[in-house]
Amino acid sequence: MGEAGGTVTEANVEYRKLQVTGGSTFIVSLPKRWIRDHGLKQSDVVGVEYMTSGELQIAPNETRSLKRRATIDLEKMPEAALYDFLIGIYVCGCDSIMVKSKAGLKTKQRRTIRNFLRDTRGMEVSVDEEKQMEIISLLNPNELPLQVSLNRMYLLLISVVQDALDVLDGEDDEVLSDLEDRERQIDARRLLVDRQVAMALQSPSIERTLGVDRFQAMEHASMARALERMGDHARSFANIILNREALLKPSVIADPRTHLDVWMASLRTIIRNTYSKDINAIINAKQDLQKAITSLEAFEEELVTRGGEDGGSSVIHFRFSEKIRRFCAYTIDLSETLINMIMASKIKPIEEVSK
C-alpha cells in the first residue's frame, strides 16, 4: 500500500487517517518499512486479529524469524559482571551472544561462560576462538509450553523435600547427594520461563504458539519465581536436616511436620489446577495453607518464649518450622496468581448499545 492518508509519528506509534472506499469499507495504509521488512507485496495476505483490549493486531501471513544478537566486549565491562550480563541477555530472548576481547579470553572468563551454559537451557557455543566466543540458541521457544517448565520445577522441588524427610526418618544421606544440581535445574527452568515470556511479549506469533496472552505469560513468570524461591528454601530445609539432624527432636517437630503434609497436598492441588482450573479447590488449598501458617507462627512464638531451655536446639527447631511456613506463604502467592489468571479469563468487554 502507499502512504496515502498522512503520518504523524509519536515515539514508535504512527497515527494514520482512516479512509472510506465504496461508501462502507474503511481502509488504512501500512508503513512502507514494515512492508519491506516482511517482504510483502501487492495482493499478499496479512492477518488482522481483534484484541480483547479493543486494539487490532496486524501480522504477515508468514512471519519471518527475526534473529537478534548481542555483543559483550570484555574490555568495556567490570570483570565480575560477565555472568550477570550473559543471564540478562539470555532472559531477554537473544538468539546469539558474541563475547570478545582484544587481549584474548582468560581462563576465568571461559569458566564463567561454561557456568552460564550449565545454568541455562538450549544455549551452545558455535564459535570458540582465542579472542571471541559465540553462543547461540538451539531451543525453539514454541516447542516447550510454559506449563511443562512449571511442572518440572514442582517435581524437582517436591523430590528435594521428600528426600530430606526420608533422611530425617533414617534414609542414607546419599539420596541428597545431587541437592545442588537439582536446585540449579529449578533455577534454569525459571530462567527459561522468563526467556519465553520475554519472547512472547515481543512476538505475537510466539505468544499464539505458546497458547497464552500477555497477561497469562506474565503470570506464568510470577508462578515460576514463586517455585524458584521455594526451591531455595527446599535446599536450606535439606541442609538443616543434613547438618543438624541430631538436634531435631521428633516429638518437637511432629506438629510442623503435619503442616508440611498440608503444604505438599495444597501445592499438588494448585499445580494440578493450572490445567483443570477448579477455583474452589484452589481456594480451599489456600485456606488450608493460611491455617497452617497461623499454627506454625504460634509454634515458633512458643519456641522463642522458651528460649534456651532445650539446650540450644530451639534455634534449629525454629528454622525447621520457618522453612515450612515459607513454603506455605509462597504457595499462597502461587494460588493467588492462578486465581488472577482464572478471573481474567472471565472478563468480557461491555458492548454499549447505541441509542
C-alpha positions as CSV (number, residue, x, y, z in Angstrom):
1,M,0.0,0.0,0.0
2,G,1.1,3.6,-0.4
3,E,1.5,6.3,2.2
4,A,-1.9,8.0,1.5
5,G,-3.6,9.3,4.5
6,G,-0.6,11.1,6.1
7,T,1.5,10.1,9.0
8,V,2.0,11.6,12.5
9,T,4.9,9.9,14.4
10,E,4.9,9.8,18.2
11,A,7.7,7.6,19.7
12,N,7.1,4.2,18.0
13,V,3.5,4.9,17.2
14,E,2.3,6.1,13.8
15,Y,-1.2,7.6,13.6
16,R,-2.9,7.3,10.2
17,K,-6.2,8.6,8.9
18,L,-9.0,6.2,8.1
19,Q,-10.3,6.4,4.5
20,V,-13.6,5.2,3.1
21,T,-13.9,3.4,-0.2
22,G,-17.2,2.3,-1.8
23,G,-19.1,4.1,0.8
24,S,-18.9,1.4,3.5
25,T,-15.3,0.0,3.6
26,F,-12.7,1.6,5.8
27,I,-9.0,1.3,4.9
28,V,-5.8,2.4,6.4
29,S,-2.3,2.4,4.8
30,L,0.6,0.4,6.3
31,P,4.1,1.7,6.8
32,K,6.5,1.0,3.8
33,R,9.2,0.0,6.2
34,W,7.0,-2.7,7.7
35,I,6.0,-4.0,4.3
36,R,9.7,-4.1,3.3
37,D,10.9,-5.8,6.5
38,H,8.4,-8.6,6.0
39,G,9.0,-9.0,2.2
40,L,5.3,-8.2,1.4
41,K,3.9,-7.2,-1.9
42,Q,0.6,-6.3,-3.5
43,S,-2.1,-8.9,-3.0
44,D,-0.3,-10.7,-0.2
45,V,-2.5,-11.6,2.8
46,V,-2.0,-10.2,6.3
47,G,-3.7,-11.4,9.4
48,V,-5.9,-9.0,11.4
49,E,-6.6,-10.0,15.0
50,Y,-9.1,-8.3,17.2
51,M,-7.6,-8.0,20.7
52,T,-9.6,-8.0,24.0
53,S,-8.2,-4.5,24.7
54,G,-10.1,-3.3,21.6
55,E,-7.0,-2.9,19.5
56,L,-6.2,-4.6,16.2
57,Q,-3.0,-6.5,15.7
58,I,-1.8,-6.9,12.1
59,A,0.7,-9.6,11.2
60,P,2.1,-11.1,8.0
61,N,0.6,-14.4,7.0
62,E,4.0,-16.0,7.1
63,T,6.0,-14.5,10.0
64,R,9.7,-14.1,9.3
65,S,12.0,-15.3,12.1
66,L,13.9,-12.2,13.1
67,K,17.1,-13.3,14.9
68,R,18.6,-10.9,17.5
69,R,22.3,-10.7,18.5
70,A,24.2,-9.0,21.4
71,T,27.9,-8.4,21.7
72,I,29.8,-8.3,25.0
73,D,33.1,-6.5,24.9
74,L,35.0,-7.8,27.9
75,E,37.3,-4.7,27.9
76,K,34.4,-2.4,28.4
77,M,32.7,-4.0,31.4
78,P,33.6,-4.9,35.0
79,E,35.4,-8.2,35.2
80,A,32.9,-9.7,37.7
81,A,29.8,-8.8,35.6
82,L,30.1,-11.3,32.7
83,Y,27.8,-13.9,34.2
84,D,25.1,-11.3,35.0
85,F,25.4,-9.8,31.5
86,L,25.0,-13.3,29.9
87,I,22.0,-14.1,32.0
88,G,20.4,-10.7,31.3
89,I,20.8,-11.1,27.5
90,Y,19.6,-14.7,27.7
91,V,16.4,-13.8,29.6
92,C,15.7,-11.0,27.1
93,G,15.4,-13.7,24.4
94,C,18.6,-13.0,22.4
95,D,19.4,-15.7,19.8
96,S,23.2,-15.1,19.5
97,I,25.7,-13.8,22.1
98,M,29.2,-12.7,21.0
99,V,31.8,-12.4,23.8
100,K,35.0,-10.8,22.6
101,S,38.3,-9.4,23.9
102,K,41.2,-8.0,22.0
103,A,43.6,-9.4,24.7
104,G,42.0,-12.8,24.4
105,L,39.5,-14.6,26.7
106,K,41.0,-15.6,30.0
107,T,40.6,-19.0,31.7
108,K,38.3,-17.5,34.3
109,Q,36.1,-15.9,31.7
110,R,35.8,-19.1,29.8
111,R,34.8,-20.9,33.0
112,T,32.1,-18.3,33.6
113,I,30.7,-19.0,30.1
114,R,30.7,-22.7,30.8
115,N,28.8,-22.0,34.1
116,F,26.3,-19.9,32.0
117,L,25.8,-22.8,29.6
118,R,25.3,-25.2,32.6
119,D,22.7,-22.9,34.2
120,T,20.6,-22.2,31.1
121,R,18.7,-24.4,28.6
122,G,19.3,-24.6,24.8
123,M,22.5,-22.5,24.6
124,E,25.6,-23.8,22.9
125,V,29.0,-22.5,21.7
126,S,29.1,-22.2,17.9
127,V,32.5,-20.3,17.7
128,D,35.3,-20.8,20.1
129,E,38.4,-18.8,19.3
130,E,41.2,-17.2,21.2
131,K,39.7,-13.7,21.2
132,Q,36.0,-14.4,20.9
133,M,33.2,-17.0,21.6
134,E,29.8,-17.0,20.0
135,I,26.9,-18.6,21.9
136,I,23.7,-19.5,20.0
137,S,20.3,-20.7,21.0
138,L,19.2,-24.1,19.7
139,L,15.9,-24.2,21.5
140,N,12.7,-23.1,19.7
141,P,10.7,-21.3,22.3
142,N,7.5,-22.6,20.7
143,E,8.4,-26.2,21.4
144,L,8.1,-26.1,25.2
145,P,4.9,-25.0,26.8
146,L,5.3,-22.8,29.9
147,Q,3.3,-25.3,31.9
148,V,5.9,-28.0,31.2
149,S,8.6,-26.0,33.0
150,L,6.3,-25.3,35.9
151,N,5.6,-29.0,36.3
152,R,9.3,-29.8,36.2
153,M,10.1,-27.2,38.8
154,Y,7.3,-28.6,41.0
155,L,8.6,-32.2,40.7
156,L,12.2,-31.2,41.5
157,L,11.0,-29.2,44.5
158,I,8.9,-32.0,45.9
159,S,11.7,-34.5,45.3
160,V,14.1,-32.4,47.4
161,V,11.7,-32.1,50.3
162,Q,10.6,-35.7,50.3
163,D,14.2,-37.0,50.1
164,A,15.1,-34.7,53.1
165,L,12.3,-36.2,55.1
166,D,13.5,-39.7,54.2
167,V,16.9,-38.8,55.5
168,L,15.3,-37.5,58.7
169,D,13.5,-40.8,59.0
170,G,16.7,-42.8,58.7
171,E,17.5,-42.9,54.9
172,D,21.1,-42.6,53.9
173,D,22.3,-39.1,53.1
174,E,23.3,-40.3,49.6
175,V,19.7,-39.6,48.4
176,L,20.6,-35.9,48.7
177,S,24.0,-36.1,47.0
178,D,22.7,-34.2,44.0
179,L,20.9,-31.5,46.0
180,E,22.8,-28.6,44.4
181,D,22.3,-30.0,40.9
182,R,18.5,-30.2,41.5
183,E,18.4,-26.6,42.7
184,R,20.3,-25.5,39.6
185,Q,17.7,-27.3,37.5
186,I,14.9,-25.4,39.2
187,D,16.8,-22.1,38.6
188,A,17.4,-23.0,35.0
189,R,13.7,-23.6,34.4
190,R,12.8,-20.3,35.9
191,L,15.2,-18.5,33.6
192,L,13.8,-20.4,30.7
193,V,10.3,-19.3,31.6
194,D,11.4,-15.7,31.8
195,R,13.1,-16.0,28.4
196,Q,10.0,-17.5,26.8
197,V,7.8,-14.8,28.4
198,A,10.1,-12.0,27.1
199,M,10.0,-13.5,23.6
200,A,6.2,-13.9,23.8
201,L,5.8,-10.2,24.7
202,Q,7.9,-9.3,21.7
203,S,6.4,-11.7,19.2
204,P,2.7,-12.2,18.7
205,S,3.4,-15.5,16.8
206,I,5.3,-16.9,19.8
207,E,2.5,-15.7,22.1
208,R,-0.1,-17.6,20.0
209,T,2.0,-20.7,19.7
210,L,2.6,-20.9,23.5
211,G,-1.2,-20.6,23.9
212,V,-1.1,-17.7,26.3
213,D,-1.9,-14.0,26.1
214,R,0.5,-11.4,27.5
215,F,-1.2,-11.3,30.9
216,Q,-1.1,-15.0,31.2
217,A,2.5,-15.1,30.1
218,M,3.5,-12.6,32.9
219,E,1.6,-14.6,35.5
220,H,3.4,-17.8,34.4
221,A,6.6,-15.9,35.1
222,S,5.3,-15.0,38.6
223,M,4.5,-18.6,39.3
224,A,8.0,-19.7,38.2
225,R,9.6,-17.2,40.5
226,A,7.5,-18.5,43.4
227,L,8.6,-22.1,42.7
228,E,12.2,-20.9,42.4
229,R,12.0,-19.3,45.8
230,M,10.6,-22.5,47.3
231,G,13.4,-24.3,45.6
232,D,15.9,-22.1,47.5
233,H,14.1,-22.8,50.8
234,A,14.0,-26.6,50.0
235,R,17.8,-26.6,49.7
236,S,18.0,-24.8,53.1
237,F,15.5,-27.2,54.6
238,A,17.5,-30.2,53.3
239,N,20.7,-28.8,54.7
240,I,19.1,-28.2,58.1
241,I,18.4,-31.9,58.2
242,L,21.8,-33.0,56.8
243,N,23.8,-30.8,59.2
244,R,21.6,-30.7,62.3
245,E,19.7,-34.0,62.3
246,A,20.8,-34.9,65.8
247,L,19.3,-31.7,67.2
248,L,15.9,-32.2,65.6
249,K,13.7,-34.0,68.2
250,P,10.9,-36.0,66.7
251,S,8.5,-35.0,69.5
252,V,9.1,-31.3,69.0
253,I,8.9,-31.2,65.2
254,A,5.9,-33.6,65.0
255,D,3.4,-30.6,64.7
256,P,5.4,-28.7,62.0
257,R,5.6,-32.0,60.0
258,T,1.9,-32.3,59.9
259,H,1.7,-28.8,58.3
260,L,4.4,-29.9,55.8
261,D,1.9,-32.6,54.7
262,V,-0.7,-29.9,54.3
263,W,1.7,-27.8,52.2
264,M,2.6,-30.7,49.9
265,A,-1.1,-31.6,49.3
266,S,-2.1,-28.0,48.7
267,L,0.8,-27.4,46.3
268,R,-0.2,-30.6,44.4
269,T,-3.8,-29.3,44.1
270,I,-2.7,-25.9,42.9
271,I,-0.3,-27.2,40.3
272,R,-2.9,-29.7,39.1
273,N,-5.4,-26.9,38.7
274,T,-3.2,-24.9,36.4
275,Y,-4.8,-27.3,33.9
276,S,-8.3,-28.0,35.3
277,K,-8.8,-24.5,36.9
278,D,-11.1,-25.7,39.6
279,I,-11.2,-22.4,41.5
280,N,-13.0,-23.9,44.6
281,A,-10.2,-26.4,45.0
282,I,-7.6,-23.6,44.8
283,I,-9.5,-21.5,47.4
284,N,-9.7,-24.5,49.7
285,A,-6.0,-25.2,49.4
286,K,-5.2,-21.5,50.1
287,Q,-7.3,-21.6,53.2
288,D,-5.6,-24.7,54.5
289,L,-2.2,-23.0,53.9
290,Q,-3.3,-19.9,55.8
291,K,-4.4,-22.1,58.8
292,A,-1.0,-23.9,58.7
293,I,0.9,-20.6,58.7
294,T,-1.1,-19.4,61.8
295,S,-0.3,-22.7,63.6
296,L,3.4,-22.5,62.6
297,E,3.7,-18.9,63.8
298,A,2.2,-20.0,67.2
299,F,4.7,-22.9,67.4
300,E,7.6,-20.5,66.6
301,E,6.5,-18.0,69.2
302,E,6.4,-20.7,71.8
303,L,10.0,-21.7,70.9
304,V,11.1,-18.0,71.3
305,T,9.4,-17.8,74.6
306,R,11.1,-20.9,75.9
307,G,14.5,-19.6,74.8
308,G,17.4,-21.7,75.7
309,E,15.6,-24.2,77.9
310,D,16.2,-27.0,75.5
311,G,20.0,-26.7,75.3
312,G,20.1,-24.6,72.1
313,S,18.1,-26.9,69.8
314,S,15.2,-24.4,69.8
315,V,17.0,-22.4,67.1
316,I,17.1,-25.5,64.8
317,H,13.5,-26.3,65.5
318,F,12.6,-22.7,64.8
319,R,14.4,-22.8,61.4
320,F,12.8,-26.1,60.6
321,S,9.3,-24.6,61.2
322,E,10.2,-21.4,59.4
323,K,11.1,-23.2,56.2
324,I,7.7,-24.9,56.2
325,R,6.0,-21.6,56.9
326,R,7.8,-20.1,53.9
327,F,6.8,-23.0,51.7
328,C,3.2,-22.2,52.7
329,A,3.5,-18.5,52.1
330,Y,5.0,-18.9,48.6
331,T,2.3,-21.4,47.7
332,I,-0.3,-18.9,48.7
333,D,1.3,-16.5,46.3
334,L,1.1,-19.2,43.7
335,S,-2.6,-19.8,44.3
336,E,-3.4,-16.1,44.1
337,T,-1.6,-15.8,40.8
338,L,-3.6,-18.7,39.5
339,I,-6.8,-17.2,40.8
340,N,-5.9,-13.9,39.0
341,M,-5.5,-15.9,35.7
342,I,-8.8,-17.7,36.1
343,M,-10.6,-14.4,36.9
344,A,-9.0,-12.6,33.9
345,S,-10.4,-15.3,31.6
346,K,-13.9,-14.4,32.8
347,I,-13.7,-10.8,31.9
348,K,-15.6,-9.8,28.8
349,P,-15.8,-6.4,27.0
350,I,-19.0,-4.4,27.6
351,E,-20.9,-3.9,24.3
352,E,-22.5,-0.5,24.6
353,V,-25.9,-0.2,22.8
354,S,-26.2,2.8,20.6
355,K,-29.2,4.9,21.4
